[in-house]
Amino acid sequence: MFNDKNVIMSKSIVAVLILSLISIHKISSQNQKIFITSVKKGDNSVEYNYTKSVLGNYFVEFDLESAANVQDLSSFRKTYNLNLTQDSGTFFKLDPIDKEKPIYCSYTYSYKKGSINPQLDNSIVYFLPFKENKEVSIYESFRFNVKPEIWKNYAVYSKTKDTICAMRKGIVTEIRKFTVADKGNTIFRTEIIVDHADGTNASYIGVDEKSLSVKLNDQIYPGSVIGVMDNVVDNDKNHIFKFNVYYFSDEEVEGIDGKKVRILEKSVMPIFYTAEGYQNLRSDKKYTVKYNDEVFSKEMTSQEKEKYSSNKKLL
């Protein structure tokens, strides 16, 4: 069987800005998706604002390196992890000690895809990522250095290339290929990342690239078709599909060996609606996929509900 992959954060673009209230060096890059600017106010305070030109959840790691004439500087942490909740907004404001003098400081920032320690919406119920009435056996795979309650993938093995469907309403923000080792060969697999409204992400691993029914920035709904399983099989000729719901974290946890480990991702173990009822998935258990209107429309706007109210069949 091929080796499991470690999911890592998306590429971060590092931007460095040395701020002087006399001269500001602006960042310019064709690949730049997020910009941070500072605005000097009439009282010599400085406001830090951002603009985001890409869909999906992102967070900024902001490092205030040095500063002069800043009030309550000790109350500011060395590094800030800041979620971008809108397309533009204000991070924070620095107030001067001496209001007659300007603030001088330098800072760096980088941004990554996802939300850092978001407020999870625990009222959300998920669908299993298959067509209705499909019976699946769920297995779990883990990371070598953290406990299962911190991170896990759910895996399904199938003799057929089953259809993969969305678990929850969200936006397709990344379609990426990665390599795995399989019997001494290097093969490619495709992962679909979907961002949810509460800052969590869904990962769908093992979707046939040629079968994709979604593209970047598509809005998808619970039960809508994403694609079908790819051609990667294990020694028993089973197609392998993995899924996970997670968010980004910067917390320190106790690893398997008892040592402290700083984690980048933390899995969510959501409740799924199934023919067997509302379930937290357990390894080596069988479940039958079931849809219902309440779960389907939970996160819909009134316009979306009206649009799909006459169609009892999910997308």
N, C-alpha and C positions, 0 to 999 in steps of 0.2 A: 504494500500500500504506500502511496506517496506520503511524504512528510507533511505534517501540519505546518501552517504558516503562522507567524506571529503578526498580528495586525498592528500596524504602527500608525502614528499620526501622519496626515498628509504633509506634503512638502511645505515648509515654512519659508517665507520670503523675508529676509532680515533687512530692515531699513534703519539707517543711522542718521540722526539729525542733531546737530549741535545748534542750540538755540541761543541767539543773542537778540535782545530787543532792538538792537540797531540793525542787525543783518540776520536774515533767516535763510538757511540753505535748504531749498525745497528738493524733495525726491522726485525724480522723473524716471519712469520705467514703463515700457509697454506692458509688462507683466504685473505691474503694481495693481492690486485689487482694493487695498485699504490705505487711506491716507490719514495721518494725524497732523493737525495744524494747531498752532497756539495763537491766541488772540489777546493782545494787551488791552486791558480796560482802563478807563479814565482814572481809577483809583490805584493804578499800577498793579492790580491783581492780573493774573494770567489764567486764561481758560483754555483747556485742552479739548479740542473737538475732533471728531472723526467723520469720514465719509466712506461708505462701502459700496463698491460698484459690481458686486457679485451676489447671486442668490445663495441662500443657505446660512447655516450657523457658523460663525467664526468668533474666535476670541483673540485678544491681544495680550502679549506679555510685555509689560511696560516697565522699563528700568530707569528710575530717576537717579542718574549717576552722581551729579554734584549740583549744588544750589547755593545761592547767596541771597540774603534778605528774604527768606521764606519763613512765614509764621507757622509754628507748630510742625516743623519739619520732622521731628521725631515721631509724630503720629502717622506719618506716611511710611508704609513698608518699602523695603528696598526694591522689591519687584511686585508689580501689580498684575493680576490675572483678571482681565476685564472682558465681559461678554458684550458683543455688539448686538443689541436687541432690535435695532432699527437700521435703516439705510444711512442714517446720519444721527449725530447726537453729541452730547458733552460727556466726557469722562469725569473730570473733576476740575476744581479751580484752586490755584495757589494764591494765598494772600500775603502781601508784603509785611515785614516787621515795621519798616519805616515807609509810610505811605507816600512820602515825598521822593523816594528813590525807587528805581526799577528793580525787578527780579531778574537775576541771571542764573541760568541753569543749563545743563546738558542732559540729554537722555537718549536712550536707544529703545527700539521696539521691534518685535517680530510678531507675526500673526499665524495662526493655525486654524485649520478647519475644525468646526465643532463648537460646543459650549463647555465652559469649564464649570464644574459643580453646579449645574442648573437646578432649578426648582422642578422636581419631577411631578407630573400629574398622575397620581396613583389611581385615579378614577378610570383611566383608559383601559379598556379590554381589547385584546388583540385577536385576530384570526390566525390560525395556522396557515403557513404560506403555500397552500395547495388548493386545488379545486374542491368544491363541496362534495362530501361523501367519500373522499379519498381516505383510506385507513393508512396510518403511518405509525411506525415504531420509532420512538425518539431515543437517541443516544447522546451522550455528552462527551466533549473533549475539553481539555484544560491546558493551562500554561504550566510549565514545569516549576515555576518559582512562586506562584501565588495559590491561595486556597480557592476551591470551586465557588465559594460564595462571593469571591471578588471578581472572578472572570471565568466564563465558560462559553463554548459554542454548543448549539444544538445541532445534531447531525441526523440525516435521514439517508438510508441506503435503499436503492430501488433497482429492480431488474429492467425497468422501463424509464424512458426519458420523460419524467412527469412534468406537468406544467407548474411553473412557479408563480405565485400570486402575492400581492402586497398584504402585509399584516395590519397596516394602519395608514391613515391618511398622511401624506407627506410630499416632499419635493425631491426629485432625483437630482442629487448634487454632484455625484461622481460615478463614473463608469471606468473602472481601471483593470488592467491586466497585470498579473503577477506570476512569477515562476515558482514551480515546485519540482522537487525531485521525484521521479517515478521510475523504479526499476533501473536506475542508473542513467535515465534520460531526464532532460529538462523539458517540462511542458508548461503551457500557459493556461491559467484559469482567469475567469472574469468575475469581478466583484461589483455589485451594485450597492451604492450607499444612498440611503434615503434619510433626509432630515425631517424631524418631527417638530411640532409647534412648541413643545416643552423643552427643547434643547437636546433631546436624545436622538440617537441615530440607529437605523436598522441596517445590518449588513446581510447581503444575500450572496453567498459564495458558491460558484459552480454553475453559473447560468451560461448556456451556449451563446456566444457572442453573435452568431448568425441568426439566432431566434429572437433577439430582443424586440419587445413590443414597446419599450420606453426609450426616451432620449433625455439628455441633460435638460434640466429645468422643467421637466414635466411634472404636473400635479397628478398624484395618483391617490386612489381610494382603497379601502380595505376590500380585498377580493379581486382587484383589477390585475390583469395578466401582465407579468414582467417578462417572461420568456419560458424556456424549457431547460431541463438539466443538460449539462454538457456531456461530452463523450468520455470523461475521465472515469475509469472503473477500478475497483479493487481486485484482489486475487480471485474473488468469487463472482466477478463480472457484475458487480453492483455499481450503479451510478451513485455518486456521492454528492450530497448537497448539504451545506452548512448555513445556519442563520444565527443571528445574535442581535440583541438590543443593548446598547451601551451609551455611555457618555464619557467625556474627558474629565479626569481628576488629577489633582496634584497632591493627593494625600499620601501619607506614609503608613504602611500597614505591615503586619507581621507576616513574613513569608513562610513557606513550607518548612524551611530549616530553622525557623525561630528568629531569624535576623530581620531587621527592618528593611523594607523594600518600598521605594517610591514608585507608585503606579501611574501610568499614563491613561489607562482606560479602566472603567469599572462597568461590569455588566449589570443590566437590569433583568430581573427574573419576573416578567409580567404575568398577569393572568390571561389565559387564552379561553375563548369561547369554543367549546367542542360539543359533539353529540353526547359526551359523557358529563356535560355541565361546564361550569367555570373551573378551570384547572391551572394550577402551577405545574409545569411540565416536570416529569420525573424520568430519569434514565431507564431504558429497557422497558418502557411502558407503551402500550398501543393507544392511539387516539383516532377518532374519526372527525374529519374536518366538517364543520357546520357553520353556516352564516346566519345572522339575524339582522333585522332592520335597526334595532336599537344600537348595536355595536357599529353597524355600517354608517349610521348618520350622526354618531356621537359628536364628531368634530366638524360637521358640515355647517356652513353658513345657511341662513334662511333661503338664500337664492339657490344654493346647491340642493337643499332639501326639496325645494319646489321643482327643480329640474329633474330630480330622480324619483320623485314620489310616485309617478305613474309607471315607473319601470321597476318591477319587483326583482328583476334579475340583476345581480351585481355586474359591474364592468369587467 
